[in-house]
Amino acid sequence: MTKLLEQAVAAVRQLPAESQDEIARAMLDLAAHGGEPEPIDSAHLSDILAGLAEANRGDFATEAEIEAAFRRFDP
C-alpha cells in the first residue's frame, strides 16, 4: 500500500461508519473498473460541459440558493 493510500485510509477511519461505507463502495467500484471513468450518456454531455464551464468561472450557487433547493425536499 502506498503512503498516500495509507493516509487516506487513516483519514477515513476518523469518519462515521456511514461515510466510511460510502467511500469503501466508491473505492471498490473504482478498483473493479480499473479506475476507468464511467461513460457519459451523450444526452447529458452538454449539461455536464456547461456545469464544468460554470465551475471554471467560479459561478457557484449561493448559500440561499442551496438552502432553497434543499427545502424542496422537506415534507
All heavy atoms as TSV, in Angstrom:
chain	resi	resn	atom	element	x	y	z
A	1	MET	N	N	0.857	-1.179	0.000
A	1	MET	CA	C	0.000	0.000	0.000
A	1	MET	C	C	0.896	1.233	0.000
A	1	MET	O	O	1.869	1.308	0.744
A	1	MET	CB	C	-0.894	-0.020	1.247
A	1	MET	CG	C	-1.873	1.121	1.289
A	1	MET	SD	S	-2.969	1.184	2.744
A	1	MET	CE	C	-3.760	-0.383	2.719
A	2	THR	N	N	0.538	2.206	-0.802
A	2	THR	CA	C	1.340	3.425	-0.866
A	2	THR	C	C	1.096	4.280	0.375
A	2	THR	O	O	0.101	4.120	1.084
A	2	THR	CB	C	0.987	4.255	-2.110
A	2	THR	OG1	O	-0.337	4.762	-1.958
A	2	THR	CG2	C	1.107	3.440	-3.384
A	3	LYS	N	N	2.013	5.195	0.611
A	3	LYS	CA	C	1.860	6.104	1.759
A	3	LYS	C	C	0.611	6.957	1.617
A	3	LYS	O	O	-0.091	7.207	2.597
A	3	LYS	CB	C	3.094	6.997	1.892
A	3	LYS	CG	C	4.329	6.267	2.336
A	3	LYS	CD	C	4.886	6.958	3.548
A	3	LYS	CE	C	6.136	6.233	3.981
A	3	LYS	NZ	N	5.992	5.723	5.317
A	4	LEU	N	N	0.324	7.405	0.388
A	4	LEU	CA	C	-0.849	8.236	0.174
A	4	LEU	C	C	-2.130	7.460	0.489
A	4	LEU	O	O	-3.030	7.985	1.155
A	4	LEU	CB	C	-0.890	8.754	-1.264
A	4	LEU	CG	C	-2.053	9.669	-1.606
A	4	LEU	CD1	C	-2.060	10.912	-0.703
A	4	LEU	CD2	C	-1.995	10.075	-3.073
A	5	LEU	N	N	-2.196	6.208	0.058
A	5	LEU	CA	C	-3.375	5.400	0.362
A	5	LEU	C	C	-3.474	5.145	1.863
A	5	LEU	O	O	-4.573	5.179	2.429
A	5	LEU	CB	C	-3.350	4.090	-0.417
A	5	LEU	CG	C	-4.589	3.206	-0.266
A	5	LEU	CD1	C	-5.863	3.966	-0.623
A	5	LEU	CD2	C	-4.456	1.961	-1.126
A	6	GLU	N	N	-2.348	4.931	2.529
A	6	GLU	CA	C	-2.358	4.761	3.984
A	6	GLU	C	C	-2.909	6.010	4.669
A	6	GLU	O	O	-3.695	5.919	5.618
A	6	GLU	CB	C	-0.949	4.449	4.500
A	6	GLU	CG	C	-0.484	3.047	4.184
A	6	GLU	CD	C	0.946	2.782	4.643
A	6	GLU	OE1	O	1.564	3.673	5.265
A	6	GLU	OE2	O	1.436	1.674	4.378
A	7	GLN	N	N	-2.504	7.200	4.185
A	7	GLN	CA	C	-3.010	8.454	4.753
A	7	GLN	C	C	-4.512	8.574	4.535
A	7	GLN	O	O	-5.248	9.000	5.427
A	7	GLN	CB	C	-2.301	9.650	4.120
A	7	GLN	CG	C	-0.867	9.812	4.523
A	7	GLN	CD	C	-0.197	10.952	3.763
A	7	GLN	OE1	O	-0.658	11.371	2.701
A	7	GLN	NE2	N	0.906	11.440	4.307
A	8	ALA	N	N	-4.964	8.190	3.341
A	8	ALA	CA	C	-6.386	8.271	3.035
A	8	ALA	C	C	-7.187	7.338	3.932
A	8	ALA	O	O	-8.229	7.723	4.479
A	8	ALA	CB	C	-6.626	7.934	1.566
A	9	VAL	N	N	-6.711	6.129	4.116
A	9	VAL	CA	C	-7.402	5.167	4.974
A	9	VAL	C	C	-7.429	5.669	6.413
A	9	VAL	O	O	-8.453	5.574	7.096
A	9	VAL	CB	C	-6.756	3.766	4.867
A	9	VAL	CG1	C	-7.311	2.818	5.912
A	9	VAL	CG2	C	-6.981	3.192	3.464
A	10	ALA	N	N	-6.331	6.233	6.876
A	10	ALA	CA	C	-6.293	6.773	8.240
A	10	ALA	C	C	-7.311	7.893	8.399
A	10	ALA	O	O	-7.998	7.988	9.429
A	10	ALA	CB	C	-4.889	7.266	8.575
A	11	ALA	N	N	-7.438	8.754	7.389
A	11	ALA	CA	C	-8.406	9.845	7.458
A	11	ALA	C	C	-9.832	9.304	7.445
A	11	ALA	O	O	-10.694	9.784	8.185
A	11	ALA	CB	C	-8.189	10.808	6.288
A	12	VAL	N	N	-10.086	8.303	6.627
A	12	VAL	CA	C	-11.434	7.727	6.526
A	12	VAL	C	C	-11.823	7.031	7.831
A	12	VAL	O	O	-12.982	7.053	8.227
A	12	VAL	CB	C	-11.515	6.767	5.315
A	12	VAL	CG1	C	-12.812	5.982	5.318
A	12	VAL	CG2	C	-11.368	7.546	4.019
A	13	ARG	N	N	-10.860	6.470	8.522
A	13	ARG	CA	C	-11.153	5.805	9.804
A	13	ARG	C	C	-11.748	6.774	10.824
A	13	ARG	O	O	-12.430	6.348	11.750
A	13	ARG	CB	C	-9.880	5.194	10.375
A	13	ARG	CG	C	-9.495	3.908	9.733
A	13	ARG	CD	C	-8.363	3.231	10.506
A	13	ARG	NE	N	-8.069	1.946	9.919
A	13	ARG	CZ	C	-6.910	1.606	9.396
A	13	ARG	NH1	N	-5.894	2.450	9.416
A	13	ARG	NH2	N	-6.735	0.419	8.873
A	14	GLN	N	N	-11.490	8.055	10.667
A	14	GLN	CA	C	-11.989	9.054	11.602
A	14	GLN	C	C	-13.443	9.452	11.312
A	14	GLN	O	O	-14.077	10.134	12.121
A	14	GLN	CB	C	-11.111	10.312	11.550
A	14	GLN	CG	C	-9.644	10.057	11.807
A	14	GLN	CD	C	-9.394	9.370	13.142
A	14	GLN	OE1	O	-9.911	9.796	14.162
A	14	GLN	NE2	N	-8.612	8.305	13.123
A	15	LEU	N	N	-13.968	9.038	10.172
A	15	LEU	CA	C	-15.323	9.403	9.767
A	15	LEU	C	C	-16.357	8.458	10.365
A	15	LEU	O	O	-16.022	7.340	10.774
A	15	LEU	CB	C	-15.422	9.369	8.231
A	15	LEU	CG	C	-14.500	10.316	7.480
A	15	LEU	CD1	C	-14.592	10.052	5.977
A	15	LEU	CD2	C	-14.844	11.761	7.792
A	16	PRO	N	N	-17.614	8.873	10.386
A	16	PRO	CA	C	-18.687	7.979	10.841
A	16	PRO	C	C	-18.784	6.747	9.933
A	16	PRO	O	O	-18.384	6.790	8.759
A	16	PRO	CB	C	-19.953	8.831	10.720
A	16	PRO	CG	C	-19.483	10.246	10.637
A	16	PRO	CD	C	-18.103	10.204	10.047
A	17	ALA	N	N	-19.338	5.674	10.466
A	17	ALA	CA	C	-19.421	4.397	9.749
A	17	ALA	C	C	-20.123	4.548	8.398
A	17	ALA	O	O	-19.700	3.961	7.400
A	17	ALA	CB	C	-20.127	3.356	10.604
A	18	GLU	N	N	-21.187	5.332	8.349
A	18	GLU	CA	C	-21.924	5.500	7.095
A	18	GLU	C	C	-21.039	6.126	6.013
A	18	GLU	O	O	-21.047	5.693	4.861
A	18	GLU	CB	C	-23.156	6.370	7.332
A	18	GLU	CG	C	-24.040	6.526	6.115
A	18	GLU	CD	C	-25.284	7.333	6.436
A	18	GLU	OE1	O	-26.003	6.981	7.390
A	18	GLU	OE2	O	-25.517	8.325	5.718
A	19	SER	N	N	-20.251	7.115	6.395
A	19	SER	CA	C	-19.336	7.755	5.446
A	19	SER	C	C	-18.236	6.786	5.022
A	19	SER	O	O	-17.841	6.756	3.851
A	19	SER	CB	C	-18.714	9.001	6.064
A	19	SER	OG	O	-19.703	9.969	6.324
A	20	GLN	N	N	-17.747	5.995	5.963
A	20	GLN	CA	C	-16.723	5.006	5.638
A	20	GLN	C	C	-17.244	4.024	4.601
A	20	GLN	O	O	-16.548	3.686	3.638
A	20	GLN	CB	C	-16.286	4.252	6.893
A	20	GLN	CG	C	-15.475	5.073	7.857
A	20	GLN	CD	C	-15.011	4.266	9.051
A	20	GLN	OE1	O	-14.873	3.039	8.979
A	20	GLN	NE2	N	-14.767	4.944	10.161
A	21	ASP	N	N	-18.486	3.556	4.787
A	21	ASP	CA	C	-19.068	2.610	3.844
A	21	ASP	C	C	-19.250	3.232	2.465
A	21	ASP	O	O	-19.010	2.586	1.444
A	21	ASP	CB	C	-20.414	2.089	4.360
A	21	ASP	CG	C	-20.259	1.089	5.490
A	21	ASP	OD1	O	-19.128	0.608	5.721
A	21	ASP	OD2	O	-21.280	0.773	6.131
A	22	GLU	N	N	-19.654	4.492	2.418
A	22	GLU	CA	C	-19.832	5.167	1.136
A	22	GLU	C	C	-18.504	5.266	0.390
A	22	GLU	O	O	-18.428	5.006	-0.812
A	22	GLU	CB	C	-20.415	6.557	1.367
A	22	GLU	CG	C	-20.783	7.284	0.098
A	22	GLU	CD	C	-21.462	8.616	0.388
A	22	GLU	OE1	O	-22.144	8.754	1.417
A	22	GLU	OE2	O	-21.291	9.525	-0.443
A	23	ILE	N	N	-17.454	5.623	1.108
A	23	ILE	CA	C	-16.128	5.726	0.498
A	23	ILE	C	C	-15.631	4.343	0.075
A	23	ILE	O	O	-15.050	4.182	-1.007
A	23	ILE	CB	C	-15.146	6.428	1.454
A	23	ILE	CG1	C	-15.562	7.897	1.604
A	23	ILE	CG2	C	-13.700	6.295	0.974
A	23	ILE	CD1	C	-14.858	8.637	2.721
A	24	ALA	N	N	-15.888	3.345	0.902
A	24	ALA	CA	C	-15.475	1.983	0.562
A	24	ALA	C	C	-16.155	1.500	-0.713
A	24	ALA	O	O	-15.516	0.886	-1.577
A	24	ALA	CB	C	-15.789	1.036	1.716
A	25	ARG	N	N	-17.456	1.788	-0.864
A	25	ARG	CA	C	-18.163	1.398	-2.086
A	25	ARG	C	C	-17.551	2.086	-3.304
A	25	ARG	O	O	-17.375	1.469	-4.363
A	25	ARG	CB	C	-19.650	1.722	-1.976
A	25	ARG	CG	C	-20.431	0.716	-1.136
A	25	ARG	CD	C	-21.933	0.934	-1.245
A	25	ARG	NE	N	-22.381	2.129	-0.532
A	25	ARG	CZ	C	-22.627	2.197	0.769
A	25	ARG	NH1	N	-22.471	1.122	1.522
A	25	ARG	NH2	N	-23.032	3.323	1.316
A	26	ALA	N	N	-17.216	3.358	-3.167
A	26	ALA	CA	C	-16.606	4.093	-4.280
A	26	ALA	C	C	-15.245	3.489	-4.633
A	26	ALA	O	O	-14.918	3.325	-5.817
A	26	ALA	CB	C	-16.462	5.570	-3.925
A	27	MET	N	N	-14.460	3.153	-3.626
A	27	MET	CA	C	-13.144	2.560	-3.872
A	27	MET	C	C	-13.278	1.206	-4.569
A	27	MET	O	O	-12.543	0.914	-5.514
A	27	MET	CB	C	-12.377	2.398	-2.555
A	27	MET	CG	C	-11.906	3.708	-1.957
A	27	MET	SD	S	-11.126	3.507	-0.342
A	27	MET	CE	C	-9.659	2.591	-0.784
A	28	LEU	N	N	-14.219	0.384	-4.097
A	28	LEU	CA	C	-14.424	-0.921	-4.713
A	28	LEU	C	C	-14.895	-0.783	-6.155
A	28	LEU	O	O	-14.467	-1.547	-7.033
A	28	LEU	CB	C	-15.428	-1.741	-3.899
A	28	LEU	CG	C	-14.920	-2.214	-2.539
A	28	LEU	CD1	C	-16.065	-2.778	-1.712
A	28	LEU	CD2	C	-13.818	-3.246	-2.720
A	29	ASP	N	N	-15.746	0.185	-6.405
A	29	ASP	CA	C	-16.223	0.412	-7.764
A	29	ASP	C	C	-15.074	0.846	-8.665
A	29	ASP	O	O	-14.927	0.353	-9.785
A	29	ASP	CB	C	-17.331	1.469	-7.765
A	29	ASP	CG	C	-17.969	1.633	-9.121
A	29	ASP	OD1	O	-18.433	0.615	-9.692
A	29	ASP	OD2	O	-17.997	2.767	-9.625
A	30	LEU	N	N	-14.237	1.766	-8.179
A	30	LEU	CA	C	-13.078	2.197	-8.961
A	30	LEU	C	C	-12.126	1.035	-9.231
A	30	LEU	O	O	-11.622	0.875	-10.340
A	30	LEU	CB	C	-12.328	3.316	-8.238
A	30	LEU	CG	C	-12.975	4.689	-8.284
A	30	LEU	CD1	C	-12.278	5.635	-7.316
A	30	LEU	CD2	C	-12.949	5.248	-9.691
A	31	ALA	N	N	-11.882	0.214	-8.217
A	31	ALA	CA	C	-10.972	-0.919	-8.376
A	31	ALA	C	C	-11.536	-1.943	-9.361
A	31	ALA	O	O	-10.797	-2.516	-10.161
A	31	ALA	CB	C	-10.709	-1.572	-7.016
A	32	ALA	N	N	-12.849	-2.146	-9.335
A	32	ALA	CA	C	-13.476	-3.128	-10.220
A	32	ALA	C	C	-13.407	-2.690	-11.678
A	32	ALA	O	O	-13.372	-3.522	-12.579
A	32	ALA	CB	C	-14.931	-3.342	-9.809
A	33	HIS	N	N	-13.381	-1.393	-11.905
A	33	HIS	CA	C	-13.361	-0.887	-13.271
A	33	HIS	C	C	-11.970	-0.401	-13.674
A	33	HIS	O	O	-11.835	0.337	-14.651
A	33	HIS	CB	C	-14.386	0.243	-13.435
A	33	HIS	CG	C	-15.781	-0.223	-13.222
A	33	HIS	ND1	N	-16.455	-0.044	-12.038
A	33	HIS	CD2	C	-16.631	-0.897	-14.046
A	33	HIS	CE1	C	-17.652	-0.580	-12.137
A	33	HIS	NE2	N	-17.791	-1.104	-13.326
A	34	GLY	N	N	-10.978	-0.758	-12.923
A	34	GLY	CA	C	-9.614	-0.381	-13.266
A	34	GLY	C	C	-9.353	1.111	-13.212
A	34	GLY	O	O	-8.451	1.616	-13.857
A	35	GLY	N	N	-10.196	1.832	-12.469
A	35	GLY	CA	C	-10.015	3.266	-12.356
A	35	GLY	C	C	-10.519	4.032	-13.564
A	35	GLY	O	O	-10.342	5.240	-13.651
A	36	GLU	N	N	-11.130	3.325	-14.507
A	36	GLU	CA	C	-11.672	3.995	-15.697
A	36	GLU	C	C	-12.898	4.813	-15.319
A	36	GLU	O	O	-13.720	4.371	-14.516
A	36	GLU	CB	C	-12.064	2.951	-16.747
A	36	GLU	CG	C	-10.892	2.237	-17.368
A	36	GLU	CD	C	-10.028	3.162	-18.199
A	36	GLU	OE1	O	-10.571	4.011	-18.922
A	36	GLU	OE2	O	-8.798	3.032	-18.113
A	37	PRO	N	N	-13.035	5.992	-15.892
A	37	PRO	CA	C	-14.228	6.787	-15.596
A	37	PRO	C	C	-15.472	6.138	-16.194
A	37	PRO	O	O	-15.392	5.399	-17.172
A	37	PRO	CB	C	-13.934	8.129	-16.271
A	37	PRO	CG	C	-12.909	7.836	-17.298
A	37	PRO	CD	C	-12.132	6.645	-16.797
A	38	GLU	N	N	-16.606	6.417	-15.562
A	38	GLU	CA	C	-17.855	5.894	-16.091
A	38	GLU	C	C	-18.192	6.624	-17.386
A	38	GLU	O	O	-17.903	7.809	-17.531
A	38	GLU	CB	C	-18.975	6.099	-15.073
A	38	GLU	CG	C	-18.817	5.219	-13.862
A	38	GLU	CD	C	-20.060	5.196	-13.002
A	38	GLU	OE1	O	-21.176	5.379	-13.542
A	38	GLU	OE2	O	-19.910	4.988	-11.800
A	39	PRO	N	N	-18.794	5.919	-18.321
A	39	PRO	CA	C	-19.154	6.583	-19.575
A	39	PRO	C	C	-20.223	7.651	-19.339
A	39	PRO	O	O	-21.050	7.523	-18.440
A	39	PRO	CB	C	-19.702	5.448	-20.451
A	39	PRO	CG	C	-20.059	4.353	-19.506
A	39	PRO	CD	C	-19.184	4.520	-18.301
A	40	ILE	N	N	-20.173	8.697	-20.137
A	40	ILE	CA	C	-21.147	9.778	-20.039
A	40	ILE	C	C	-22.178	9.596	-21.147
A	40	ILE	O	O	-21.817	9.458	-22.323
A	40	ILE	CB	C	-20.460	11.152	-20.181
A	40	ILE	CG1	C	-19.466	11.355	-19.043
A	40	ILE	CG2	C	-21.482	12.272	-20.236
A	40	ILE	CD1	C	-18.613	12.598	-19.193
A	41	ASP	N	N	-23.432	9.585	-20.761
A	41	ASP	CA	C	-24.518	9.496	-21.739
A	41	ASP	C	C	-24.461	10.745	-22.607
A	41	ASP	O	O	-24.436	11.874	-22.111
A	41	ASP	CB	C	-25.850	9.417	-20.994
A	41	ASP	CG	C	-27.035	9.212	-21.915
A	41	ASP	OD1	O	-26.980	9.645	-23.080
A	41	ASP	OD2	O	-28.027	8.621	-21.456
A	42	SER	N	N	-24.440	10.567	-23.911
A	42	SER	CA	C	-24.307	11.709	-24.814
A	42	SER	C	C	-25.440	12.714	-24.654
A	42	SER	O	O	-25.257	13.907	-24.914
A	42	SER	CB	C	-24.222	11.240	-26.271
A	42	SER	OG	O	-25.394	10.519	-26.623
A	43	ALA	N	N	-26.596	12.255	-24.162
A	43	ALA	CA	C	-27.720	13.167	-23.938
A	43	ALA	C	C	-27.427	14.150	-22.808
A	43	ALA	O	O	-28.032	15.216	-22.735
A	43	ALA	CB	C	-28.985	12.376	-23.638
A	44	HIS	N	N	-26.499	13.793	-21.917
A	44	HIS	CA	C	-26.173	14.632	-20.767
A	44	HIS	C	C	-24.880	15.415	-20.944
A	44	HIS	O	O	-24.546	16.262	-20.114
A	44	HIS	CB	C	-26.067	13.781	-19.505
A	44	HIS	CG	C	-27.319	13.052	-19.179
A	44	HIS	ND1	N	-27.325	11.783	-18.674
A	44	HIS	CD2	C	-28.626	13.408	-19.306
A	44	HIS	CE1	C	-28.563	11.383	-18.496
A	44	HIS	NE2	N	-29.367	12.353	-18.876
A	45	LEU	N	N	-24.145	15.139	-22.005
A	45	LEU	CA	C	-22.822	15.722	-22.172
A	45	LEU	C	C	-22.849	17.248	-22.194
A	45	LEU	O	O	-22.024	17.897	-21.542
A	45	LEU	CB	C	-22.150	15.190	-23.439
A	45	LEU	CG	C	-20.724	15.663	-23.685
A	45	LEU	CD1	C	-19.812	15.301	-22.514
A	45	LEU	CD2	C	-20.191	15.081	-24.978
A	46	SER	N	N	-23.797	17.855	-22.900
A	46	SER	CA	C	-23.818	19.320	-22.974
A	46	SER	C	C	-24.078	19.935	-21.603
A	46	SER	O	O	-23.486	20.968	-21.262
A	46	SER	CB	C	-24.857	19.802	-23.988
A	46	SER	OG	O	-26.155	19.425	-23.590
A	47	ASP	N	N	-24.939	19.306	-20.783
A	47	ASP	CA	C	-25.184	19.819	-19.435
A	47	ASP	C	C	-23.946	19.686	-18.560
A	47	ASP	O	O	-23.640	20.582	-17.764
A	47	ASP	CB	C	-26.354	19.077	-18.787
A	47	ASP	CG	C	-27.690	19.412	-19.428
A	47	ASP	OD1	O	-27.826	20.545	-19.949
A	47	ASP	OD2	O	-28.586	18.562	-19.409
A	48	ILE	N	N	-23.235	18.588	-18.703
A	48	ILE	CA	C	-22.016	18.380	-17.917
A	48	ILE	C	C	-20.966	19.419	-18.302
A	48	ILE	O	O	-20.334	20.031	-17.433
A	48	ILE	CB	C	-21.476	16.952	-18.117
A	48	ILE	CG1	C	-22.442	15.948	-17.483
A	48	ILE	CG2	C	-20.071	16.803	-17.539
A	48	ILE	CD1	C	-22.162	14.512	-17.832
A	49	LEU	N	N	-20.791	19.635	-19.592
A	49	LEU	CA	C	-19.807	20.628	-20.046
A	49	LEU	C	C	-20.191	22.031	-19.589
A	49	LEU	O	O	-19.322	22.818	-19.194
A	49	LEU	CB	C	-19.660	20.567	-21.562
A	49	LEU	CG	C	-19.021	19.284	-22.106
A	49	LEU	CD1	C	-19.060	19.276	-23.628
A	49	LEU	CD2	C	-17.617	19.111	-21.580
A	50	ALA	N	N	-21.490	22.339	-19.614
A	50	ALA	CA	C	-21.941	23.650	-19.136
A	50	ALA	C	C	-21.646	23.804	-17.645
A	50	ALA	O	O	-21.190	24.865	-17.199
A	50	ALA	CB	C	-23.427	23.828	-19.403
A	51	GLY	N	N	-21.874	22.752	-16.869
A	51	GLY	CA	C	-21.583	22.795	-15.437
A	51	GLY	C	C	-20.103	22.964	-15.155
A	51	GLY	O	O	-19.708	23.712	-14.254
A	52	LEU	N	N	-19.273	22.274	-15.923
A	52	LEU	CA	C	-17.828	22.421	-15.750
A	52	LEU	C	C	-17.376	23.836	-16.101
A	52	LEU	O	O	-16.512	24.407	-15.423
A	52	LEU	CB	C	-17.090	21.390	-16.608
A	52	LEU	CG	C	-17.200	19.942	-16.144
A	52	LEU	CD1	C	-16.594	18.996	-17.184
A	52	LEU	CD2	C	-16.539	19.746	-14.794
A	53	ALA	N	N	-17.968	24.405	-17.147
A	53	ALA	CA	C	-17.623	25.785	-17.524
A	53	ALA	C	C	-18.016	26.753	-16.409
A	53	ALA	O	O	-17.267	27.676	-16.085
A	53	ALA	CB	C	-18.313	26.164	-18.829
A	54	GLU	N	N	-19.186	26.526	-15.804
A	54	GLU	CA	C	-19.608	27.372	-14.679
A	54	GLU	C	C	-18.618	27.257	-13.530
A	54	GLU	O	O	-18.241	28.264	-12.921
A	54	GLU	CB	C	-21.003	26.970	-14.207
A	54	GLU	CG	C	-22.111	27.345	-15.159
A	54	GLU	CD	C	-23.462	26.805	-14.709
A	54	GLU	OE1	O	-23.530	26.049	-13.724
A	54	GLU	OE2	O	-24.451	27.149	-15.371
A	55	ALA	N	N	-18.206	26.046	-13.220
A	55	ALA	CA	C	-17.249	25.847	-12.124
A	55	ALA	C	C	-15.918	26.530	-12.428
A	55	ALA	O	O	-15.324	27.154	-11.554
A	55	ALA	CB	C	-17.045	24.360	-11.875
A	56	ASN	N	N	-15.476	26.416	-13.668
A	56	ASN	CA	C	-14.213	27.072	-14.050
A	56	ASN	C	C	-14.294	28.584	-13.911
A	56	ASN	O	O	-13.298	29.241	-13.614
A	56	ASN	CB	C	-13.815	26.688	-15.475
A	56	ASN	CG	C	-13.276	25.282	-15.568
A	56	ASN	OD1	O	-12.757	24.742	-14.596
A	56	ASN	ND2	N	-13.408	24.676	-16.731
A	57	ARG	N	N	-15.490	29.138	-14.124
A	57	ARG	CA	C	-15.683	30.583	-13.970
A	57	ARG	C	C	-15.888	30.971	-12.504
A	57	ARG	O	O	-15.936	32.144	-12.168
A	57	ARG	CB	C	-16.912	31.050	-14.759
A	57	ARG	CG	C	-16.768	31.034	-16.249
A	57	ARG	CD	C	-17.921	31.761	-16.940
A	57	ARG	NE	N	-19.233	31.315	-16.540
A	57	ARG	CZ	C	-19.935	30.335	-17.111
A	57	ARG	NH1	N	-19.410	29.656	-18.116
A	57	ARG	NH2	N	-21.148	30.019	-16.693
A	58	GLY	N	N	-16.056	29.976	-11.637
A	58	GLY	CA	C	-16.330	30.259	-10.234
A	58	GLY	C	C	-17.781	30.621	-9.997
A	58	GLY	O	O	-18.116	31.235	-8.990
A	59	ASP	N	N	-18.637	30.231	-10.914
A	59	ASP	CA	C	-20.063	30.553	-10.853
A	59	ASP	C	C	-20.787	29.449	-10.078
A	59	ASP	O	O	-21.266	28.481	-10.668
A	59	ASP	CB	C	-20.615	30.677	-12.280
A	59	ASP	CG	C	-22.037	31.178	-12.313
A	59	ASP	OD1	O	-22.537	31.646	-11.277
A	59	ASP	OD2	O	-22.648	31.096	-13.401
A	60	PHE	N	N	-20.852	29.616	-8.759
A	60	PHE	CA	C	-21.458	28.613	-7.897
A	60	PHE	C	C	-22.744	29.146	-7.278
A	60	PHE	O	O	-22.956	30.360	-7.198
A	60	PHE	CB	C	-20.487	28.204	-6.778
A	60	PHE	CG	C	-19.223	27.574	-7.307
A	60	PHE	CD1	C	-18.035	28.287	-7.316
A	60	PHE	CD2	C	-19.229	26.283	-7.789
A	60	PHE	CE1	C	-16.873	27.715	-7.804
A	60	PHE	CE2	C	-18.077	25.696	-8.279
A	60	PHE	CZ	C	-16.892	26.417	-8.282
A	61	ALA	N	N	-23.583	28.236	-6.825
A	61	ALA	CA	C	-24.833	28.615	-6.171
A	61	ALA	C	C	-24.525	29.331	-4.858
A	61	ALA	O	O	-23.547	29.025	-4.177
A	61	ALA	CB	C	-25.677	27.376	-5.897
A	62	THR	N	N	-25.396	30.281	-4.510
A	62	THR	CA	C	-25.252	30.981	-3.233
A	62	THR	C	C	-25.789	30.085	-2.121
A	62	THR	O	O	-26.502	29.100	-2.374
A	62	THR	CB	C	-26.041	32.297	-3.240
A	62	THR	OG1	O	-27.434	31.982	-3.349
A	62	THR	CG2	C	-25.613	33.203	-4.381
A	63	GLU	N	N	-25.468	30.441	-0.889
A	63	GLU	CA	C	-25.998	29.690	0.252
A	63	GLU	C	C	-27.529	29.681	0.224
A	63	GLU	O	O	-28.163	28.664	0.495
A	63	GLU	CB	C	-25.500	30.292	1.564
A	63	GLU	CG	C	-24.025	30.087	1.823
A	63	GLU	CD	C	-23.680	28.631	2.111
A	63	GLU	OE1	O	-24.479	27.906	2.724
A	63	GLU	OE2	O	-22.574	28.222	1.696
A	64	ALA	N	N	-28.130	30.831	-0.103
A	64	ALA	CA	C	-29.594	30.932	-0.147
A	64	ALA	C	C	-30.171	30.007	-1.218
A	64	ALA	O	O	-31.205	29.352	-0.997
A	64	ALA	CB	C	-30.013	32.371	-0.410
A	65	GLU	N	N	-29.516	29.914	-2.369
A	65	GLU	CA	C	-29.987	29.025	-3.432
A	65	GLU	C	C	-29.886	27.560	-3.023
A	65	GLU	O	O	-30.776	26.762	-3.312
A	65	GLU	CB	C	-29.187	29.270	-4.714
A	65	GLU	CG	C	-29.467	30.609	-5.368
A	65	GLU	CD	C	-28.503	30.942	-6.482
A	65	GLU	OE1	O	-27.319	30.532	-6.428
A	65	GLU	OE2	O	-28.942	31.630	-7.427
A	66	ILE	N	N	-28.822	27.220	-2.327
A	66	ILE	CA	C	-28.648	25.845	-1.860
A	66	ILE	C	C	-29.707	25.503	-0.826
A	66	ILE	O	O	-30.335	24.437	-0.881
A	66	ILE	CB	C	-27.227	25.643	-1.294
A	66	ILE	CG1	C	-26.206	25.771	-2.425
A	66	ILE	CG2	C	-27.108	24.293	-0.597
A	66	ILE	CD1	C	-24.770	25.844	-1.955
A	67	GLU	N	N	-29.935	26.399	0.129
A	67	GLU	CA	C	-30.957	26.165	1.147
A	67	GLU	C	C	-32.334	26.018	0.510
A	67	GLU	O	O	-33.117	25.143	0.893
A	67	GLU	CB	C	-30.955	27.299	2.164
A	67	GLU	CG	C	-29.759	27.271	3.091
A	67	GLU	CD	C	-29.739	28.435	4.061
A	67	GLU	OE1	O	-30.812	29.017	4.329
A	67	GLU	OE2	O	-28.654	28.757	4.560
A	68	ALA	N	N	-32.643	26.845	-0.477
A	68	ALA	CA	C	-33.938	26.763	-1.161
A	68	ALA	C	C	-34.084	25.419	-1.875
A	68	ALA	O	O	-35.164	24.808	-1.855
A	68	ALA	CB	C	-34.088	27.914	-2.146
A	69	ALA	N	N	-33.018	24.944	-2.480
A	69	ALA	CA	C	-33.067	23.651	-3.167
A	69	ALA	C	C	-33.326	22.521	-2.178
A	69	ALA	O	O	-34.144	21.634	-2.436
A	69	ALA	CB	C	-31.763	23.410	-3.921
A	70	PHE	N	N	-32.664	22.553	-1.023
A	70	PHE	CA	C	-32.877	21.502	-0.029
A	70	PHE	C	C	-34.272	21.584	0.586
A	70	PHE	O	O	-34.858	20.561	0.926
A	70	PHE	CB	C	-31.804	21.551	1.069
A	70	PHE	CG	C	-30.520	20.887	0.668
A	70	PHE	CD1	C	-29.353	21.621	0.550
A	70	PHE	CD2	C	-30.472	19.533	0.398
A	70	PHE	CE1	C	-28.165	21.014	0.176
A	70	PHE	CE2	C	-29.292	18.905	0.023
A	70	PHE	CZ	C	-28.130	19.658	-0.090
A	71	ARG	N	N	-34.810	22.790	0.727
A	71	ARG	CA	C	-36.155	22.953	1.295
A	71	ARG	C	C	-37.216	22.274	0.441
A	71	ARG	O	O	-38.266	21.877	0.932
A	71	ARG	CB	C	-36.489	24.426	1.500
A	71	ARG	CG	C	-36.053	24.927	2.872
A	71	ARG	CD	C	-36.608	26.319	3.175
A	71	ARG	NE	N	-35.469	27.223	3.163
A	71	ARG	CZ	C	-35.248	28.173	2.287
A	71	ARG	NH1	N	-36.116	28.437	1.349
A	71	ARG	NH2	N	-34.162	28.924	2.352
A	72	ARG	N	N	-36.941	22.142	-0.865
A	72	ARG	CA	C	-37.908	21.475	-1.740
A	72	ARG	C	C	-38.115	20.023	-1.341
A	72	ARG	O	O	-39.124	19.418	-1.682
A	72	ARG	CB	C	-37.455	21.548	-3.186
A	72	ARG	CG	C	-37.509	22.956	-3.749
A	72	ARG	CD	C	-37.261	22.966	-5.221
A	72	ARG	NE	N	-36.071	22.176	-5.556
A	72	ARG	CZ	C	-35.288	22.391	-6.589
A	72	ARG	NH1	N	-35.571	23.363	-7.426
A	72	ARG	NH2	N	-34.239	21.649	-6.823
A	73	PHE	N	N	-37.174	19.416	-0.636
A	73	PHE	CA	C	-37.268	18.023	-0.229
A	73	PHE	C	C	-37.942	17.856	1.141
A	73	PHE	O	O	-38.219	16.747	1.562
A	73	PHE	CB	C	-35.896	17.362	-0.207
A	73	PHE	CG	C	-35.267	17.299	-1.557
A	73	PHE	CD1	C	-34.266	18.184	-1.914
A	73	PHE	CD2	C	-35.696	16.368	-2.489
A	73	PHE	CE1	C	-33.674	18.143	-3.164
A	73	PHE	CE2	C	-35.121	16.306	-3.750
A	73	PHE	CZ	C	-34.109	17.190	-4.095
A	74	ASP	N	N	-38.171	18.968	1.847
A	74	ASP	CA	C	-38.827	18.894	3.152
A	74	ASP	C	C	-40.285	18.486	2.965
A	74	ASP	O	O	-40.933	18.916	2.013
A	74	ASP	CB	C	-38.760	20.249	3.876
A	74	ASP	CG	C	-37.361	20.569	4.365
A	74	ASP	OD1	O	-36.536	19.631	4.490
A	74	ASP	OD2	O	-37.081	21.765	4.626
A	75	PRO	N	N	-40.790	17.679	3.898
A	75	PRO	CA	C	-42.194	17.253	3.791
A	75	PRO	C	C	-43.166	18.388	4.031
A	75	PRO	O	O	-42.979	19.404	4.516
A	75	PRO	CB	C	-42.351	16.196	4.871
A	75	PRO	CG	C	-41.133	16.226	5.704
A	75	PRO	CD	C	-40.121	17.082	5.008
